[in-house]
């Protein structure tokens, strides 16, 4: 199906330049109008955004955003800053670096209103987490904010407990993977952690109340490196994974902390001509008419990107199976954008979590730029 025949379109909202080397990752603050990006230039750039109320855009449901660069954090990392993650409170930012360390950053308290730029206080490194032997590839906070996970080329996953005053305690070093660990992602409701690796597998971890963190199950099926993970955002019943094999796999996860955990691959999405480096799952903007007619419920939009420079948006829907407690998933490609960063690879794609902006996402590319996009249904 040609891009013009798809039911939705992807439009550029803003382009943010400034990094001196490839941009690896972007992260939207969950509560404040701040977007952060990190780069091989060892810095983190902070942007404030606001609705462009002066826009002449007649469609008020899809307002444009105005971005302004507020600060650049030198970080002090001696190598590439590969990934960043906001705490659920939005008050601290974690940076994962190829120098094997993780920085924990917080902004000095000030009297500025967040609408004036997210505050004017300086960002300071409150803690430096050491322990990994080599490059850190990913970092993620649990939904409660009480736990932080990190992973590394040293084949390990670390779980840190977050204490007051930016104090962190290592709760476990998980050595289940046999190769470089590329990504960690927390379940949206429970303290279940997923990790993806160069060994082509995905591991799910849980905390035994009477013991330590352990690997509850292994998901196998990809034919090459698993780069990226994204949980279904509302209930976490499904996990998506993107791989070097060019596919996205959707896994049904059953069980949990108090019962045996299992994962079953129920769908494989194909739409890229190369490695899938990043995926992100949003509640999306539902096509209410179509879903009502079909009797399905929406699980939101899954965005993917990677080495082919293409962005694909998939709508995932669920239909109960009569006489069963299981459901059948369906997917359809609703939008596609080729050459999102020109001839460059796209390293990261992340939906905005703020209410009303679930159809807005950011990408980071090897060109060093961050681009902001919006997805809109056509003819609605």
Residue frames relative to the residue before (quaternion, step in Angstrom):
aa qw qx qy qz dx dy dz
X 1.0000 0.0000 0.0000 0.0000 0.00 0.00 0.00
X 0.4224 -0.7031 0.5107 0.2577 3.60 -0.81 1.00
X 0.6421 -0.5521 0.3688 0.3833 3.55 -1.16 0.64
X 0.6518 0.5366 -0.3194 0.4303 3.59 1.02 -0.78
X 0.6693 0.5038 -0.2968 0.4584 3.59 1.20 -0.46
X 0.5282 0.6366 -0.4086 0.3857 3.59 1.25 -0.16
X 0.5658 -0.6723 0.3679 0.3042 3.63 -1.02 0.70
X 0.7618 0.2682 -0.1783 0.5620 3.61 1.22 -0.22
X 0.2709 -0.7575 0.5761 0.1447 3.53 -1.27 0.38
X 0.2987 -0.7264 0.5943 0.1732 3.55 -1.26 0.58
X 0.0519 -0.8174 0.5734 -0.0184 3.56 -0.69 1.12
X 0.4714 -0.6706 0.5014 0.2770 3.57 -1.05 0.80
X 0.2251 -0.7816 0.5727 0.1022 3.55 -0.88 1.01
X 0.7904 -0.1341 0.1317 0.5831 3.59 0.92 -0.92
X 0.1862 -0.7469 0.6240 0.1347 3.54 -1.28 0.46
X 0.1419 -0.8101 0.5682 0.0267 3.56 -0.68 1.17
X 0.0972 -0.8012 0.5904 0.0110 3.54 -0.55 1.20
X 0.3828 0.7535 -0.4967 0.1975 3.58 -1.24 0.14
X 0.6232 0.5160 -0.3554 0.4680 3.59 1.06 -0.59
X 0.3974 -0.7374 0.5073 0.2025 3.57 -1.08 0.82
X 0.7529 0.2117 -0.1435 0.6064 3.59 1.29 -0.02
X 0.7675 -0.3664 0.2292 0.4734 3.58 -1.24 0.03
X 0.3398 -0.7080 0.5833 0.2076 3.56 -1.11 0.78
X 0.2740 -0.8198 0.4917 0.1056 3.55 -0.63 1.20
X 0.8355 0.0046 0.1014 0.5401 3.57 0.82 -0.95
X 0.1329 -0.7584 0.6315 0.0920 3.55 -1.28 0.51
X 0.0459 -0.7912 0.6097 0.0099 3.58 -1.17 0.59
X 0.2806 -0.7456 0.5878 0.1411 3.56 -0.86 1.07
X 0.4323 -0.6634 0.5388 0.2876 3.57 -0.95 0.85
X 0.4665 -0.7278 0.4232 0.2711 3.63 -0.77 0.97
X 0.7935 0.2969 -0.1483 0.5102 3.61 1.14 -0.47
X 0.7612 0.3290 -0.1816 0.5286 3.58 1.04 -0.65
X 0.5296 -0.6497 0.4374 0.3257 3.63 -1.07 0.60
X 0.3877 0.7006 -0.4880 0.3473 3.55 0.61 1.22
X 0.0946 -0.7480 0.6543 0.0587 3.53 -1.11 0.81
X 0.1378 -0.7872 0.5980 0.0609 3.58 -0.90 0.96
X 0.0592 -0.7759 0.6264 0.0451 3.56 -1.18 0.62
X 0.1593 -0.7848 0.5920 0.0908 3.56 -1.16 0.60
X 0.1795 -0.8234 0.5383 -0.0053 3.51 -1.18 0.63
X 0.6178 -0.5102 0.4498 0.3946 3.50 -1.38 0.15
X 0.5818 0.5695 -0.3827 0.4367 3.61 1.24 -0.16
X 0.5242 -0.6946 0.3528 0.3439 3.59 1.41 0.26
X 0.6285 0.5380 -0.3418 0.4457 3.60 1.23 0.17
X 0.2477 -0.6806 0.6535 0.2202 3.49 -1.47 0.14
X 0.1681 -0.7741 0.6039 0.0879 3.56 -0.87 0.97
X 0.2076 -0.7770 0.5880 0.0869 3.54 -1.02 0.94
X 0.0757 -0.7858 0.6137 0.0162 3.54 -0.99 0.95
X 0.2487 -0.7189 0.6265 0.1698 3.53 -1.15 0.72
X 0.0689 -0.8044 0.5881 0.0473 3.58 -1.04 0.70
X 0.0460 -0.7786 0.6254 0.0234 3.53 -1.27 0.48
X 0.5952 -0.5506 0.4373 0.3891 3.54 -1.24 0.41
X 0.3641 -0.7205 0.5498 0.2146 3.55 -0.95 0.90
X 0.1330 -0.8500 0.5072 0.0503 3.55 0.29 1.29
X 0.6321 0.5284 -0.3387 0.4545 3.59 1.23 -0.30
X 0.4218 0.7270 -0.4534 0.2967 3.56 1.32 -0.05
X 0.3920 -0.7135 0.5344 0.2275 3.54 -1.12 0.72
X 0.3564 0.7503 -0.4810 0.2805 3.55 1.31 0.10
X 0.3674 -0.7687 0.4817 0.2051 3.57 -0.56 1.16
X 0.6563 0.4936 -0.3150 0.4758 3.56 1.15 -0.48
X 0.2021 -0.8303 0.5094 0.1019 3.57 -0.01 1.28
X 0.5834 0.5862 -0.3824 0.4122 3.60 1.22 -0.27
X 0.7630 0.2729 -0.1803 0.5576 3.59 1.21 -0.23
X 0.0010 0.8497 -0.5271 0.0089 3.59 0.61 1.10
X 0.4848 -0.6300 0.5195 0.3135 3.52 -1.21 0.56
X 0.2970 -0.7346 0.5810 0.1861 3.56 -1.25 0.46
X 0.2419 -0.7394 0.6099 0.1511 3.53 -1.16 0.68
X 0.1533 -0.8031 0.5742 0.0435 3.56 -0.80 1.06
X 0.0167 -0.7748 0.6317 0.0181 3.54 -1.15 0.69
X 0.4345 -0.6887 0.5181 0.2618 3.57 -0.97 0.90
X 0.1903 -0.8214 0.5312 0.0829 3.57 -0.71 1.06
X 0.7989 -0.1443 0.1107 0.5734 3.59 0.98 -0.74
X 0.2292 -0.7208 0.6314 0.1709 3.52 -1.36 0.36
X 0.2309 -0.7732 0.5786 0.1184 3.58 -0.75 1.07
X 0.3851 -0.7403 0.4960 0.2399 3.64 -0.59 1.07
X 0.2818 -0.8211 0.4234 0.2589 3.60 1.36 -0.53
X 0.3323 -0.7545 0.5156 0.2332 3.62 0.94 -0.72
X 0.4517 0.6530 -0.4761 0.3780 3.60 1.24 -0.04
X 0.4052 -0.7449 0.4822 0.2200 3.57 -0.96 0.85
X 0.7569 0.2255 -0.1629 0.5913 3.57 1.32 -0.13
X 0.8173 -0.2779 0.2129 0.4576 3.55 -1.40 -0.01
X 0.2610 -0.6853 0.6498 0.2001 3.56 -1.16 0.73
X 0.2246 -0.8463 0.4778 0.0707 3.54 -0.25 1.36
X 0.8195 0.0014 0.0445 0.5713 3.61 1.00 -0.74
X 0.1275 -0.7723 0.6191 0.0635 3.54 -1.25 0.54
X 0.0224 -0.7950 0.6063 0.0000 3.58 -1.20 0.55
X 0.3349 -0.7201 0.5758 0.1943 3.55 -0.98 0.90
X 0.4681 -0.6051 0.5540 0.3284 3.53 -1.21 0.52
X 0.6439 -0.5378 0.3620 0.4062 3.64 -1.13 0.46
X 0.6421 0.5213 -0.3262 0.4577 3.59 1.11 -0.55
X 0.4002 -0.7295 0.4564 0.3154 3.55 1.23 -0.46
X 0.5534 0.6510 -0.3750 0.3597 3.58 1.27 0.09
X 0.7819 0.2127 -0.1334 0.5706 3.59 1.16 -0.47
X 0.2054 -0.7556 0.6141 0.0994 3.51 -1.27 0.62
X 0.2132 -0.7664 0.5936 0.1218 3.57 -0.93 0.92
X 0.1454 -0.7776 0.6077 0.0701 3.56 -1.04 0.84
X 0.1631 -0.7750 0.6053 0.0793 3.58 -0.88 0.97
X 0.0882 -0.8467 0.5244 -0.0172 3.56 -0.67 1.11
X 0.5815 -0.5732 0.4593 0.3496 3.52 -1.28 0.45
X 0.5734 0.5684 -0.3962 0.4372 3.61 1.25 -0.08
X 0.5602 -0.6501 0.3320 0.3916 3.59 1.40 0.24
X 0.6608 0.5120 -0.3037 0.4572 3.60 1.25 -0.06
X 0.2700 -0.7256 0.6104 0.1672 3.53 -1.34 0.41
X 0.2006 -0.7839 0.5789 0.1006 3.56 -0.79 1.03
X 0.1889 -0.7530 0.6205 0.1105 3.56 -1.10 0.76
X 0.0942 -0.8401 0.5335 -0.0268 3.56 -0.50 1.26
X 0.0024 0.7734 -0.6339 0.0098 3.56 -1.13 0.75
X 0.4347 -0.6988 0.5116 0.2468 3.52 -1.19 0.61
X 0.5346 -0.6160 0.4734 0.3326 3.55 -1.02 0.81
X 0.5108 -0.6411 0.4740 0.3214 3.57 -1.00 0.80
X 0.0709 0.7723 -0.6302 0.0366 3.55 -1.10 0.77
X 0.5699 -0.6162 0.4327 0.3291 3.53 -1.29 0.12
X 0.4429 0.7135 -0.4481 0.3066 3.57 1.28 0.06
X 0.4443 -0.6484 0.5454 0.2911 3.53 -1.15 0.65
X 0.5573 -0.6370 0.4097 0.3403 3.57 -0.96 0.84
X 0.6056 0.5683 -0.3615 0.4239 3.59 1.13 -0.50
X 0.6438 0.5231 -0.3244 0.4546 3.58 1.23 -0.34
X 0.7831 -0.2921 0.1537 0.5271 3.57 1.18 0.31
X 0.6080 -0.5839 0.3582 0.4014 3.55 1.17 0.38
X 0.6659 -0.4681 0.3031 0.4956 3.56 1.22 0.38
X 0.3280 -0.7752 0.5148 0.1625 3.57 -1.09 0.70
X 0.4438 0.7123 -0.4508 0.3042 3.58 1.25 0.03
X 0.5510 -0.6126 0.4563 0.3360 3.56 -1.19 0.55
X 0.4000 -0.6816 0.5576 0.2540 3.55 -1.20 0.61
X 0.0761 -0.8158 0.5732 -0.0083 3.54 -0.76 1.10
X 0.4549 -0.6495 0.5308 0.2993 3.56 -1.16 0.62
X 0.2124 -0.8194 0.5264 0.0803 3.55 -0.46 1.26
X 0.7983 -0.0065 0.0353 0.6011 3.57 1.17 -0.54
X 0.1663 -0.7557 0.6248 0.1046 3.56 -1.19 0.63
X 0.1981 -0.8036 0.5555 0.0803 3.56 -0.52 1.23
X 0.0657 -0.8077 0.5854 -0.0260 3.52 -0.64 1.21
X 0.3696 0.7278 -0.5254 0.2401 3.57 -1.10 0.59
X 0.6364 0.5040 -0.3343 0.4787 3.57 1.00 -0.76
X 0.4585 -0.7164 0.4644 0.2468 3.55 -1.06 0.76
X 0.8015 0.0469 -0.0120 0.5961 3.57 1.15 -0.50
X 0.8758 -0.1803 0.0593 0.4438 3.57 -1.34 -0.18
X 0.2708 -0.7188 0.6194 0.1625 3.57 -0.95 0.98
X 0.2237 -0.8239 0.5140 0.0834 3.56 -0.79 1.04
X 0.8138 0.0211 0.0359 0.5796 3.60 1.09 -0.62
X 0.0481 -0.7760 0.6287 0.0119 3.54 -1.23 0.57
X 0.0465 0.8146 -0.5735 0.0732 3.61 -0.98 0.79
X 0.3260 -0.7155 0.5873 0.1920 3.55 -1.13 0.79
X 0.4738 -0.6294 0.5286 0.3161 3.56 -1.16 0.64
X 0.6919 -0.4987 0.3212 0.4116 3.56 -1.25 0.41
X 0.6839 0.4778 -0.2873 0.4705 3.59 1.01 -0.75
X 0.4286 -0.7043 0.4573 0.3334 3.56 1.19 -0.48
X 0.5505 0.6436 -0.3847 0.3670 3.57 1.26 -0.04
X 0.7618 0.2784 -0.1578 0.5632 3.58 1.28 -0.30
X 0.1253 -0.7533 0.6417 0.0718 3.52 -1.22 0.65
X 0.1385 -0.7847 0.5993 0.0772 3.58 -0.95 0.88
X 0.0373 -0.7788 0.6259 0.0170 3.56 -1.15 0.67
X 0.0939 -0.7915 0.6011 0.0583 3.56 -1.19 0.49
X 0.1839 -0.8220 0.5390 0.0038 3.50 -1.19 0.61
X 0.6340 -0.4982 0.4427 0.3922 3.47 -1.40 0.19
X 0.5872 0.5857 -0.3683 0.4202 3.61 1.23 -0.29
X 0.5497 -0.6662 0.3424 0.3699 3.61 1.38 0.31
X 0.6405 0.5467 -0.3231 0.4319 3.60 1.23 0.10
X 0.2224 -0.6985 0.6586 0.1701 3.49 -1.44 0.37
X 0.1472 -0.7852 0.5977 0.0666 3.58 -0.82 1.02
X 0.1512 -0.7541 0.6328 0.0895 3.54 -1.14 0.75
X 0.1211 -0.8051 0.5806 0.0015 3.52 -0.72 1.21
X 0.3017 -0.7198 0.5924 0.1996 3.56 -1.07 0.76
X 0.3304 -0.7600 0.5355 0.1628 3.53 -0.88 1.04
X 0.0975 -0.7915 0.6031 0.0177 3.57 -0.76 1.11
X 0.6678 -0.4790 0.3563 0.4446 3.61 -1.19 0.23
X 0.8206 0.2555 -0.2054 0.4682 3.52 -1.34 0.46
X 0.6036 -0.6207 0.3381 0.3688 3.56 1.05 0.91
X 0.3981 0.6761 -0.5060 0.3582 3.53 1.01 0.88
X 0.0954 -0.8100 0.5786 0.0063 3.58 -0.84 1.01
X 0.1305 -0.7816 0.6078 0.0512 3.53 -1.07 0.86
X 0.4075 -0.7091 0.5164 0.2539 3.59 -0.81 0.95
X 0.1932 -0.8091 0.5503 0.0722 3.58 -0.69 1.14
X 0.8155 -0.0901 0.0656 0.5679 3.57 1.21 -0.26
X 0.1585 -0.7340 0.6517 0.1067 3.54 -1.18 0.68
X 0.1412 -0.8262 0.5450 0.0221 3.55 -0.36 1.31
X 0.0875 -0.8241 0.5594 -0.0195 3.54 -0.61 1.20
X 0.2304 0.8220 -0.4841 0.1921 3.56 0.89 0.99
X 0.6677 0.4898 -0.3019 0.4723 3.58 1.08 -0.65
X 0.3763 -0.7311 0.5277 0.2131 3.55 -1.19 0.61
X 0.7588 0.2557 -0.1578 0.5778 3.58 1.33 -0.07
X 0.8013 -0.2705 0.2671 0.4620 3.52 -1.46 -0.08
X 0.2207 -0.7612 0.5963 0.1279 3.61 -0.89 0.96
X 0.2872 -0.8316 0.4651 0.0979 3.54 -0.54 1.26
X 0.8352 0.0470 0.0627 0.5444 3.58 0.96 -0.83
X 0.0799 -0.7514 0.6505 0.0772 3.56 -1.23 0.60
X 0.0143 0.7984 -0.5998 0.0508 3.58 -1.06 0.81
X 0.3150 -0.7648 0.5397 0.1570 3.57 -0.84 1.04
X 0.5605 -0.5702 0.4977 0.3362 3.53 -1.23 0.67
X 0.5204 -0.6873 0.4032 0.3069 3.65 -0.91 0.81
X 0.7809 0.2991 -0.1759 0.5194 3.62 1.18 -0.34
X 0.7897 0.2837 -0.1361 0.5266 3.57 0.93 -0.88
X 0.5165 -0.6192 0.4813 0.3438 3.55 -1.26 0.32
X 0.3082 0.6898 -0.5648 0.3321 3.49 0.43 1.41
X 0.1622 -0.8076 0.5650 0.0467 3.57 -0.80 1.02
X 0.1595 -0.7608 0.6216 0.0966 3.56 -1.08 0.80
X 0.0623 -0.7812 0.6199 0.0388 3.57 -1.14 0.70
X 0.1983 -0.7759 0.5927 0.0854 3.55 -1.14 0.74
X 0.1191 -0.8517 0.5098 -0.0223 3.53 -0.95 0.91
X 0.6379 -0.4995 0.4577 0.3661 3.47 -1.47 0.27
X 0.6195 0.5458 -0.3479 0.4442 3.61 1.22 -0.30
X 0.5548 -0.6660 0.3376 0.3670 3.59 1.37 0.36
X 0.6706 0.4992 -0.3030 0.4575 3.62 1.22 0.08
X 0.2897 -0.6862 0.6345 0.2062 3.48 -1.49 0.19
X 0.1567 -0.7765 0.6050 0.0809 3.57 -0.96 0.89
X 0.1678 -0.7517 0.6280 0.1117 3.54 -1.16 0.73
X 0.1398 -0.8132 0.5644 0.0237 3.56 -0.85 1.05
X 0.0668 -0.7726 0.6308 0.0257 3.52 -1.21 0.68
X 0.4369 -0.6839 0.5245 0.2574 3.53 -1.29 0.39
X 0.2661 -0.7378 0.6013 0.1530 3.55 -0.73 1.07
X 0.4427 -0.7300 0.4455 0.2696 3.64 -0.47 1.14
X 0.7334 0.4061 -0.2341 0.4924 3.59 1.09 -0.62
X 0.7668 0.2740 -0.1550 0.5595 3.56 1.29 -0.07
X 0.6864 -0.4600 0.3581 0.4348 3.58 -0.96 -0.87
X 0.6831 -0.4138 0.3797 0.4668 3.54 -1.34 -0.12
X 0.0133 0.8049 -0.5918 0.0418 3.56 -1.01 0.82
X 0.5383 -0.5925 0.4871 0.3491 3.56 -1.30 0.35
X 0.2480 -0.8082 0.5212 0.1173 3.59 -0.49 1.21
X 0.7947 -0.1291 0.0796 0.5877 3.60 1.08 -0.58
X 0.2825 -0.7315 0.5974 0.1679 3.55 -1.31 0.42
X 0.2149 -0.7690 0.5928 0.1057 3.56 -0.93 0.97
X 0.0143 -0.8031 0.5939 -0.0456 3.55 -0.64 1.17
X 0.3479 0.7348 -0.5289 0.2433 3.56 -1.04 0.77
X 0.6201 0.5165 -0.3448 0.4793 3.56 1.13 -0.58
X 0.4133 -0.7283 0.5014 0.2176 3.56 -1.15 0.68
X 0.7829 0.1654 -0.1010 0.5912 3.57 1.27 -0.05
X 0.8185 -0.2717 0.1865 0.4706 3.57 -1.36 -0.08
X 0.2452 -0.7226 0.6265 0.1585 3.56 -1.04 0.84
X 0.2256 -0.8331 0.4990 0.0782 3.56 -0.44 1.27
X 0.8490 0.1073 0.0673 0.5130 3.52 0.87 -0.97
X 0.1398 -0.7875 0.5990 0.0380 3.56 -1.19 0.70
X 0.0562 0.7783 -0.6252 0.0145 3.56 -1.21 0.55
X 0.3173 -0.7440 0.5618 0.1733 3.55 -0.85 1.04
X 0.5446 -0.5400 0.5136 0.3848 3.56 -1.23 0.52
X 0.4446 -0.7976 0.3384 0.2273 3.58 -0.42 1.25
X 0.6820 0.5214 -0.3091 0.4093 3.61 1.05 -0.59
X 0.8416 0.1022 -0.0128 0.5302 3.58 0.69 -1.08
X 0.3820 -0.7504 0.4691 0.2663 3.59 1.19 -0.33
X 0.3356 0.7533 -0.5053 0.2542 3.59 1.11 0.57
X 0.7760 0.2528 -0.1209 0.5652 3.55 1.23 -0.53
X 0.1772 -0.7523 0.6271 0.0966 3.54 -1.22 0.65
X 0.1906 -0.7676 0.6026 0.1066 3.58 -0.97 0.90
X 0.0774 -0.7899 0.6078 0.0272 3.56 -1.10 0.75
X 0.1795 -0.7775 0.5965 0.0867 3.56 -1.06 0.82
X 0.1341 -0.8483 0.5121 -0.0149 3.54 -0.86 1.02
X 0.6420 -0.4977 0.4414 0.3812 3.46 -1.44 0.22
X 0.6126 0.5648 -0.3499 0.4282 3.60 1.21 -0.35
X 0.5605 -0.6565 0.3547 0.3593 3.58 1.32 0.14
X 0.6640 0.4849 -0.3120 0.4761 3.60 1.23 0.16
X 0.2682 -0.6762 0.6529 0.2110 3.48 -1.42 0.33
X 0.1275 -0.7896 0.5965 0.0672 3.56 -0.83 0.96
X 0.2196 -0.7489 0.6129 0.1235 3.54 -1.09 0.82
X 0.1405 -0.8055 0.5756 0.0125 3.53 -0.78 1.15
X 0.2987 -0.7095 0.6067 0.1981 3.56 -1.01 0.85
X 0.1584 -0.7978 0.5790 0.0570 3.58 -0.69 1.12
X 0.0231 -0.7942 0.6069 -0.0210 3.56 -0.78 1.06
X 0.6925 0.4063 -0.3443 0.4866 3.54 -1.20 0.55
X 0.0754 -0.7999 0.5940 0.0401 3.53 -1.26 -0.18
X 0.8280 -0.2410 0.1674 0.4778 3.51 -1.21 -0.57
X 0.7637 0.3605 -0.1968 0.4981 3.59 1.06 -0.67
X 0.7618 0.2480 -0.1784 0.5713 3.61 1.24 0.06
X 0.6835 -0.4948 0.3388 0.4162 3.55 -1.25 0.35
X 0.2844 -0.7747 0.5456 0.1458 3.56 -0.81 1.03
X 0.0111 -0.7905 0.6120 -0.0201 3.55 -1.00 0.89
X 0.1347 -0.7753 0.6108 0.0879 3.53 -1.26 0.49
X 0.0733 -0.7985 0.5975 -0.0007 3.55 -0.89 1.00
X 0.3524 -0.7187 0.5546 0.2273 3.58 -0.82 0.97
X 0.0828 -0.8373 0.5403 0.0050 3.57 -0.59 1.14
X 0.8081 0.0835 -0.0396 0.5817 3.59 1.23 -0.18
X 0.1053 -0.7595 0.6369 0.0798 3.55 -1.16 0.66
X 0.1997 -0.7837 0.5815 0.0879 3.58 -0.79 1.06
X 0.0712 -0.7918 0.6065 0.0113 3.54 -0.89 0.97
X 0.2684 0.7714 -0.5363 0.2130 3.56 -0.74 1.05
X 0.6730 0.4570 -0.2876 0.5056 3.55 1.33 0.01
X 0.3440 -0.7249 0.5641 0.1948 3.52 -1.27 0.58
X 0.7757 0.2200 -0.1595 0.5696 3.57 0.91 0.85
X 0.7866 -0.3225 0.2441 0.4665 3.53 -1.35 -0.25
X 0.2611 -0.7243 0.6152 0.1698 3.55 -1.12 0.75
X 0.1930 -0.8382 0.5064 0.0612 3.54 -0.35 1.29
X 0.8261 0.0648 0.0205 0.5594 3.57 1.03 -0.69
X 0.0002 0.7631 -0.6463 -0.0041 3.53 -1.13 0.80
X 0.0521 -0.7797 0.6237 0.0168 3.56 -1.22 0.51
X 0.2132 -0.7938 0.5647 0.0746 3.58 -0.99 0.91
X 0.0533 -0.8074 0.5869 -0.0281 3.56 -0.75 1.13
X 0.5845 -0.5509 0.4415 0.4000 3.62 -1.16 0.40
X 0.2993 -0.8098 0.4632 0.2003 3.58 1.22 -0.51
X 0.4453 -0.6193 0.5550 0.3319 3.54 -1.40 -0.17
X 0.3537 -0.7995 0.4495 0.1831 3.54 -0.25 1.31
X 0.3680 -0.6460 0.6194 0.2523 3.51 -1.28 0.61
X 0.2164 -0.8559 0.4523 0.1265 3.54 0.45 1.30
X 0.6551 0.5309 -0.3266 0.4271 3.60 0.91 -0.87
X 0.6919 0.4753 -0.2913 0.4587 3.58 0.81 -0.97
X 0.6727 0.5023 -0.3081 0.4475 3.59 0.89 -0.93
X 0.6375 0.5210 -0.3310 0.4611 3.61 1.02 -0.78
X 0.6628 0.5056 -0.3072 0.4590 3.56 0.99 -0.83
X 0.7383 0.4319 -0.2295 0.4644 3.57 0.96 -0.86
X 0.4209 -0.7272 0.4550 0.2951 3.61 1.22 -0.24
X 0.5123 0.6347 -0.4205 0.3972 3.57 1.18 0.50
X 0.2948 -0.7065 0.6008 0.2301 3.54 -1.30 0.23
X 0.4431 -0.7190 0.4766 0.2438 3.55 -0.98 0.86
X 0.2121 -0.7448 0.6186 0.1329 3.53 -1.12 0.79
X 0.6709 -0.5382 0.2831 0.4244 3.55 1.24 0.34
X 0.5807 -0.5765 0.4649 0.3381 3.50 -1.38 -0.30
X 0.1783 -0.7532 0.6262 0.0934 3.53 -1.03 0.89
X 0.1397 -0.7895 0.5955 0.0511 3.58 -0.75 1.09
X 0.0340 -0.8040 0.5936 -0.0083 3.56 -1.02 0.83
X 0.0567 0.7827 -0.6184 0.0421 3.54 -1.22 0.57
X 0.0894 0.8298 -0.5467 0.0675 3.57 -1.22 0.17
X 0.8582 -0.2073 0.1435 0.4471 3.48 -1.23 -0.67
X 0.6527 0.5014 -0.3310 0.4616 3.59 1.19 -0.35
X 0.4851 -0.7016 0.4085 0.3249 3.60 1.30 -0.01
X 0.5626 0.6160 -0.3698 0.4090 3.58 1.32 0.08
X 0.2139 -0.7304 0.6322 0.1450 3.54 -1.19 0.68
X 0.0530 -0.7849 0.6173 0.0056 3.56 -0.87 1.00
X 0.1616 -0.7622 0.6211 0.0848 3.57 -1.02 0.88
X 0.1080 -0.7926 0.5999 0.0167 3.55 -0.77 1.13
X 0.2456 -0.7191 0.6231 0.1852 3.57 -1.10 0.70
X 0.1579 -0.7876 0.5932 0.0547 3.56 -0.80 1.08
X 0.0175 -0.8041 0.5939 -0.0209 3.58 -0.80 1.03
X 0.2667 -0.7643 0.5784 0.1009 3.51 -1.30 0.57
X 0.0446 -0.7852 0.6175 0.0119 3.55 -0.99 0.86
X 0.4439 -0.6932 0.4892 0.2883 3.65 -0.73 0.97
X 0.3472 -0.7017 0.5822 0.2194 3.55 -1.15 0.70
X 0.4779 -0.7010 0.4511 0.2769 3.57 -0.65 1.14
X 0.8326 0.1869 -0.1623 0.4956 3.55 -0.96 0.94
X 0.7059 0.3871 -0.2484 0.5387 3.58 1.25 0.30
X 0.4345 -0.6717 0.5242 0.2920 3.55 -1.24 0.38
X 0.5708 0.5801 -0.3757 0.4434 3.57 1.29 0.23
X 0.2688 -0.7465 0.5866 0.1622 3.54 -1.32 0.29
X 0.3634 -0.6972 0.5719 0.2339 3.52 -1.30 0.41
X 0.2738 -0.7612 0.5672 0.1548 3.56 -0.88 0.95
X 0.0861 -0.7517 0.6508 0.0637 3.51 -1.26 0.63
X 0.1001 -0.7863 0.6063 0.0641 3.56 -1.16 0.51
X 0.0272 0.7648 -0.6433 -0.0246 3.51 -1.25 0.47
X 0.4473 -0.6581 0.5348 0.2844 3.52 -1.10 0.74
X 0.1348 -0.8268 0.5423 0.0637 3.59 -0.64 1.08
X 0.8068 0.0140 -0.0075 0.5907 3.61 1.15 -0.42
X 0.0065 -0.7860 0.6182 -0.0002 3.55 -1.19 0.60
X 0.0691 -0.7738 0.6294 0.0208 3.53 -1.10 0.82
X 0.2325 -0.7731 0.5774 0.1223 3.57 -0.70 1.10
X 0.8410 0.1608 -0.1259 0.5010 3.57 -1.25 0.53
X 0.0423 0.8499 -0.5225 0.0528 3.58 0.86 0.96
X 0.7702 0.1610 -0.1109 0.6071 3.59 1.18 -0.60
X 0.6711 -0.4912 0.2892 0.4740 3.54 0.97 0.87
X 0.8068 -0.2261 0.1897 0.5119 3.58 -0.84 -1.00
X 0.5846 0.6368 -0.3422 0.3683 3.58 1.28 -0.14
X 0.5671 -0.5605 0.4853 0.3589 3.53 -1.31 0.50
X 0.2691 -0.7158 0.6142 0.1949 3.56 -1.23 0.54
X 0.2660 -0.8289 0.4827 0.0964 3.57 -0.57 1.21
X 0.8188 0.1068 -0.0031 0.5641 3.57 1.07 -0.65
X 0.0098 0.7565 -0.6539 -0.0058 3.53 -1.17 0.71
X 0.0543 0.8134 -0.5702 0.1011 3.60 -0.74 1.08
X 0.3786 -0.7154 0.5473 0.2130 3.56 -0.85 1.03
X 0.4781 -0.6307 0.5260 0.3112 3.56 -1.21 0.57
X 0.3261 -0.7846 0.4961 0.1790 3.63 -0.77 0.98
X 0.5161 0.6759 -0.4169 0.3209 3.59 1.22 -0.23
X 0.5661 -0.6093 0.4259 0.3562 3.63 -0.97 0.80
X 0.7923 0.2772 -0.2320 0.4915 3.54 -0.94 0.95
X 0.7361 0.3626 -0.2172 0.5287 3.57 1.27 -0.26
X 0.2929 0.7995 -0.4839 0.2020 3.58 1.21 0.45
X 0.6620 0.4886 -0.3022 0.4814 3.60 1.27 -0.28
X 0.5975 0.5412 -0.3526 0.4752 3.59 1.31 0.17
X 0.0367 0.8029 -0.5942 0.0292 3.59 -0.95 0.82
X 0.3092 -0.7328 0.5784 0.1814 3.53 -1.32 0.38
X 0.1311 -0.7657 0.6229 0.0923 3.55 -1.22 0.59
X 0.1691 -0.7559 0.6239 0.1035 3.55 -1.25 0.56
X 0.0961 -0.8491 0.5194 0.0003 3.56 -0.85 0.95
X 0.6828 -0.4803 0.3738 0.4042 3.50 -1.39 0.15
X 0.5747 0.5769 -0.3819 0.4371 3.61 1.25 -0.21
X 0.5266 -0.6488 0.3995 0.3771 3.59 1.29 -0.10
X 0.6073 0.5720 -0.3439 0.4310 3.57 1.27 -0.02
X 0.2350 -0.6942 0.6560 0.1801 3.49 -1.39 0.42
X 0.0829 -0.7983 0.5960 0.0255 3.55 -0.86 0.97
X 0.2600 -0.7502 0.5955 0.1223 3.53 -1.11 0.85
X 0.0687 -0.8124 0.5785 -0.0243 3.55 -0.88 1.03
X 0.1500 -0.7516 0.6247 0.1496 3.55 -1.31 0.26
X 0.2808 -0.7364 0.5953 0.1567 3.55 -1.19 0.67
X 0.0018 0.8051 -0.5924 0.0314 3.55 -0.84 0.99
X 0.4717 -0.6276 0.5339 0.3140 3.55 -1.11 0.71
X 0.3936 -0.6953 0.5468 0.2501 3.56 -1.08 0.69
X 0.8635 0.1234 -0.0866 0.4813 3.54 -1.21 0.64
X 0.5517 0.5677 -0.4475 0.4160 3.58 0.87 0.93
